[in-house]
Amino acid sequence: MKFTHILAMLAASVSTACMATDQGAGPAKSQAAPAAPEMPVLVHADGSYPTVPLAKDKVVVKVLQTTVDSLSDFPTVEEGLDHNLKHMEDIARKACTTGKKPDFLLFHEFPLTGYSGGTRDEKLKYTVQVPGPETERLGKIAKECDTYVIFGTYATDDAWPDHILSLNPVIGRDGKIAKVFWKSRNIKRIYPNEEITTTTIEAVRDKYREMYGPEEEFPVLQTEYGNIAVSTVQVDPFIFAAFAMRGTEIMIRTATLFFEDDVTSMARVNNFYSTMTNIAFPTTGEYKAGESIIVDPMGKIIAKDPSVDQDGIIEAEIPIAEFRKGRKLPSYALEMVQPVFDQYVQEFPLNHLDIPREDLPQTGADMKVLLESVSRYNR
């Protein structure tokens, strides 16, 4: 497929994903439905995007690839969290005292909690709250090092009872939480017998939008070191095109395993710098971890961790001022491809986990049953 075709395809999808509303048949009403709230400006029509002044011309990003121990292996969850947190603190301090002074310290998807198997009820025990004591301790590192600290975690929130969230908190140089990025959506149909059970924006989109606003569906944090967004999404070009349209300059990605070509192609197609921090563990016959990367806007890997199972620190200097100079949003062929995307039907509807808490799927197999039951392709 030619590069221009990829650009066109990405652009149209974002228009559909970000701006379209679900249209479904319903009972006739004698009175007109109330007007929908006015949509805020999400994308500038002139190709510009909002920024704040840069504090420096070049910024340093450091990717911290780490091992992590499962919380279920400890006598108590508190002991496990303390153990993993100390590991994060140690490698963060090492990153702050070796090499160039970092402006961003980037961890992977689960450096604090590790990946949890089991049922929903079991997984709920291995979560944290954001903010919480763990983010307070990491905030001390951020303040001590004068850097942003970004990591992923399983989390719970009292506003979303019994939902397991995949969050990416951004802790600012002042030690306080600057932003928390929800995972946009889970990859579907990658496993034959199960689906991922975590709650994403897509799975509760209407309620999420009502609570936080549509601008928080693809948020971009404007920092003194550049515009950043954080995502755990994989193999989903429409999501990254949406972040690009919103003004992302550095796309920070967290993972538990990833596809290298996914990261490099998204950086090139969307004209942004990108990082991918992966978990580290010994290679098995099925999975290969590690090999975290930093990528430039041409899709070139400018730093790569050589290990799959060891802690590691890689770094790169981003000439953010030069990159921003005269930059506009990516040039997508939106008008050309819009008719095709207007007729595309998304297989799984929005809000599929906006259901009573007692009905939330307990296992990956249960989640697959739920998604098959709502699949528009199965009807």
C-alpha positions in Angstrom: 0.0 0.0 0.0 1.4 3.4 -1.0 2.2 5.9 1.7 -0.3 8.4 0.4 -3.1 5.8 0.6 -2.2 5.2 4.3 -2.5 8.9 5.0 -5.9 9.1 3.4 -7.2 6.1 5.2 -6.1 7.4 8.6 -7.5 10.8 8.1 -11.0 9.8 7.2 -11.3 7.4 10.1 -10.4 10.0 12.6 -13.2 12.3 11.4 -15.6 9.4 11.8 -14.2 8.3 15.2 -14.0 11.8 16.7 -16.9 13.7 15.3 -19.6 11.2 14.2 -22.3 10.1 16.6 -24.0 6.7 16.6 -27.2 6.6 14.6 -29.6 3.9 15.4 -33.2 3.2 14.9 -35.5 4.0 17.8 -39.2 4.7 18.6 -40.8 7.7 17.0 -41.2 10.7 19.4 -43.9 13.3 19.3 -41.5 15.9 20.6 -38.1 16.9 19.2 -35.1 15.5 21.1 -33.2 18.0 23.1 -30.3 19.6 21.2 -26.9 17.9 21.8 -24.4 20.0 23.7 -22.2 22.1 21.4 -19.0 20.3 20.5 -15.9 22.3 21.5 -13.2 23.0 18.9 -11.0 19.9 18.8 -9.0 20.6 15.6 -8.0 24.0 14.2 -9.1 24.5 10.6 -6.0 26.3 9.6 -3.6 23.4 10.5 -2.2 25.1 13.6 -2.5 23.7 17.1 -2.3 25.1 20.6 1.0 25.2 22.4 2.7 26.9 25.3 6.1 28.5 25.0 9.1 26.1 25.2 11.5 26.3 28.1 14.4 25.0 26.0 15.2 24.2 22.3 16.1 20.6 22.9 14.6 18.1 25.4 15.8 14.7 26.6 13.6 11.7 26.9 14.7 8.6 28.7 12.9 5.3 28.4 13.1 3.1 31.5 12.6 -0.6 30.6 12.1 -2.6 33.7 11.3 -6.0 35.1 8.4 -6.2 37.5 7.2 -8.8 40.0 3.6 -10.0 40.2 1.7 -8.7 43.2 0.2 -12.1 43.7 3.7 -13.4 44.6 3.9 -11.4 47.8 2.2 -12.0 51.2 0.3 -8.8 50.8 -0.5 -6.4 48.0 1.1 -3.6 50.0 4.4 -5.4 50.2 4.3 -6.1 46.5 3.6 -2.5 45.6 6.4 -1.3 47.9 8.8 -3.7 46.3 8.0 -2.7 42.7 7.9 1.0 43.7 11.4 0.8 45.1 12.6 -0.7 41.9 11.0 2.2 39.9 12.6 4.7 42.3 16.1 3.1 41.9 16.1 3.1 38.1 14.6 6.6 38.0 17.4 7.9 40.3 20.0 6.1 38.1 18.5 7.7 35.0 18.7 11.1 36.7 22.3 10.8 37.7 23.8 9.3 34.5 23.9 10.5 31.0 22.1 13.7 30.0 19.7 15.3 32.5 16.2 14.0 31.6 13.1 16.0 30.9 10.9 13.0 30.6 11.3 9.6 32.4 9.1 7.0 30.7 8.1 3.7 32.3 6.0 0.9 30.7 2.4 -0.2 31.1 2.6 -2.0 34.4 5.9 -1.2 36.3 4.0 -0.8 39.6 1.3 -3.5 39.6 2.7 -6.0 37.0 0.2 -7.8 34.7 -2.6 -9.6 36.6 -4.3 -12.7 35.5 -7.5 -14.2 37.0 -11.0 -13.0 37.3 -12.2 -9.4 37.6 -12.6 -9.8 41.3 -9.1 -11.1 41.6 -7.6 -8.4 39.4 -9.4 -5.7 41.3 -7.2 -6.5 44.3 -4.0 -5.7 42.3 -4.9 -2.1 41.4 -4.0 1.3 42.7 -5.8 4.6 42.9 -4.6 7.7 41.1 -3.7 9.9 42.9 -2.6 7.8 45.8 0.5 7.0 47.9 2.3 5.5 45.0 2.0 8.6 42.8 3.0 10.7 45.9 6.3 8.7 46.1 6.9 9.0 42.4 6.2 12.7 42.7 9.1 13.1 45.0 11.3 11.5 42.3 10.0 13.9 39.7 10.6 16.9 41.9 14.0 15.7 43.0 15.1 15.1 39.4 13.2 18.1 38.0 11.5 15.9 35.3 8.2 14.6 34.2 7.5 10.9 35.2 5.1 8.9 33.2 4.0 5.3 33.8 1.0 3.0 33.2 -0.9 1.1 35.8 -4.0 -1.0 36.6 -6.2 1.3 38.6 -9.7 1.7 40.1 -11.7 4.8 40.6 -14.7 5.3 43.0 -16.5 6.9 40.2 -16.3 3.7 38.2 -17.1 0.9 40.7 -15.8 -2.6 39.8 -14.3 -1.3 36.5 -10.6 -2.1 36.0 -8.9 0.9 34.3 -5.7 1.1 32.4 -4.3 4.6 33.2 -1.2 6.5 32.3 -0.5 9.2 34.9 1.8 12.1 34.0 3.6 13.5 37.1 4.9 17.0 36.6 8.2 18.5 37.6 6.5 19.9 40.7 5.7 16.4 41.9 2.0 16.7 41.3 -0.2 14.9 38.8 -0.4 17.0 35.6 -2.7 14.7 33.6 -4.1 11.2 33.6 -4.6 9.5 30.3 -7.2 6.7 30.0 -6.6 4.0 27.4 -8.7 4.9 24.4 -9.7 1.4 23.4 -8.6 -2.2 23.6 -7.4 -4.2 20.6 -10.0 -6.7 19.5 -9.9 -10.3 18.1 -6.2 -10.7 18.8 -6.8 -13.7 21.0 -8.9 -16.7 19.8 -10.8 -17.4 23.0 -10.9 -14.2 25.0 -10.9 -10.4 25.0 -9.4 -7.8 27.2 -11.6 -6.9 30.2 -10.3 -3.5 31.1 -12.6 -0.5 30.7 -11.6 2.0 28.1 -13.0 5.3 26.8 -14.6 3.5 23.9 -16.4 1.0 26.3 -18.1 3.8 28.2 -17.8 6.7 25.8 -21.0 8.6 26.5 -20.7 8.5 30.2 -17.0 9.4 30.0 -17.8 12.3 27.7 -20.6 13.5 30.0 -18.2 13.4 33.0 -15.0 14.8 31.5 -15.9 16.4 28.2 -15.3 15.4 24.6 -11.9 17.2 24.5 -10.7 14.6 27.0 -11.2 11.7 24.6 -8.0 12.5 22.8 -6.3 14.9 25.2 -3.0 16.5 24.6 -0.9 17.9 27.4 0.8 21.2 26.4 4.1 21.3 28.4 7.0 23.6 28.4 8.9 20.7 26.7 6.4 20.1 23.9 2.9 18.8 23.4 2.6 15.2 24.6 0.0 12.5 24.6 0.2 9.0 26.3 -1.3 5.8 25.0 -1.3 2.1 25.6 -3.3 1.5 22.4 -1.7 -0.8 19.8 -2.2 -1.5 16.1 -4.9 1.2 15.8 -3.9 3.9 13.3 -7.1 5.9 13.7 -6.4 6.6 17.4 -2.9 7.9 16.7 -4.2 10.1 13.8 -6.7 11.6 16.2 -3.9 12.4 18.7 -1.9 13.9 15.8 -4.9 16.1 14.7 -5.1 17.3 18.3 -1.5 18.6 18.2 0.6 15.9 19.6 4.4 16.4 19.0 5.7 13.6 21.2 3.6 10.4 21.3 4.5 8.5 24.5 3.5 4.8 24.4 3.5 2.2 27.1 3.2 -1.5 26.5 3.3 -5.1 27.6 4.7 -6.4 24.4 4.5 -4.4 21.1 5.0 -4.4 17.4 8.0 -2.3 16.3 6.6 -1.5 12.9 3.4 -0.2 14.5 5.4 2.4 16.4 7.7 3.4 13.5 4.9 3.7 10.9 2.6 5.7 13.2 5.5 8.2 13.9 6.1 8.6 10.2 2.5 8.8 9.0 1.5 11.3 11.8 4.8 13.3 11.8 5.5 13.1 15.5 8.3 11.7 17.7 7.3 8.5 19.5 8.6 6.4 22.3 7.6 2.9 23.3 8.5 1.5 26.7 8.1 -2.2 27.0 8.1 -4.6 30.0 11.2 -6.9 30.4 11.0 -10.6 31.1 12.7 -13.8 29.8 11.8 -14.9 26.3 9.2 -17.7 26.1 8.2 -19.7 23.1 5.2 -17.4 22.6 6.3 -14.0 23.8 9.3 -11.7 23.4 9.6 -8.7 25.6 11.9 -5.7 25.9 13.7 -3.9 23.1 12.1 -0.5 23.9 12.6 2.2 21.3 12.6 5.9 20.6 11.6 7.0 17.0 11.8 10.2 15.0 9.1 11.6 12.8 10.5 9.8 9.7 10.1 6.5 11.5 13.8 6.1 12.1 14.7 4.3 15.4 17.1 6.7 17.2 17.5 4.6 20.3 16.8 1.0 21.1 17.3 -1.2 24.2 19.2 -4.3 23.2 17.8 -6.5 26.0 14.5 -8.4 26.2 14.7 -9.4 29.8 16.9 -6.8 31.6 16.4 -3.4 33.1 17.7 -0.7 30.8 17.8 3.0 30.1 17.9 4.5 26.6 17.8 8.2 25.8 17.5 10.6 23.0 17.6 14.4 22.5 14.7 15.9 20.6 15.2 19.2 18.9 11.7 20.3 19.8 12.0 24.0 18.9 13.3 23.2 15.4 10.7 20.5 15.0 7.9 22.8 15.9 9.1 25.7 13.7 6.5 26.2 10.9 4.9 22.8 11.7 1.3 22.2 10.7 -1.1 19.3 11.3 -0.5 16.2 9.0 -2.1 16.6 5.6 -4.7 13.9 5.4 -7.0 13.3 2.3 -10.1 13.6 4.4 -12.5 14.9 1.8 -11.5 12.3 -0.7 -12.0 9.2 1.5 -14.9 10.5 3.6 -17.7 8.7 1.5 -16.1 5.4 2.2 -15.8 5.9 5.9 -19.3 7.3 6.1 -20.5 3.8 5.1 -18.2 1.8 7.3 -19.9 0.1 10.2 -17.8 -0.3 13.4 -18.1 -3.9 14.5 -18.4 -3.3 18.3 -20.5 -0.4 19.4 -19.5 2.3 21.8 -20.5 2.0 25.5 -20.5 -1.9 25.6 -19.3 -1.8 29.2 -21.7 0.8 30.4 -23.8 -1.9 32.0 -24.7 -2.7 35.6 -21.7 -3.5 37.7 -22.9 -7.0 38.5 -23.0 -7.7 34.8 -19.4 -6.7 34.1 -17.6 -9.7 32.6 -15.5 -11.6 35.1 -13.0 -13.2 32.7 -11.5 -12.7 29.2 -13.8 -15.6 28.0 -16.8 -13.7 29.4 -15.7 -10.6 27.7 -15.5 -12.4 24.4 -19.1 -13.7 24.9 -20.3 -10.1 25.6 -18.5 -8.7 22.5 -19.8 -11.5 20.2 -23.3 -10.7 21.5 -23.1 -7.0 20.5 -21.1 -7.5 17.3 -22.8 -5.8 14.4 -21.1 -8.2 12.1 -22.9 -11.2 13.7 -26.4 -9.9 13.1 
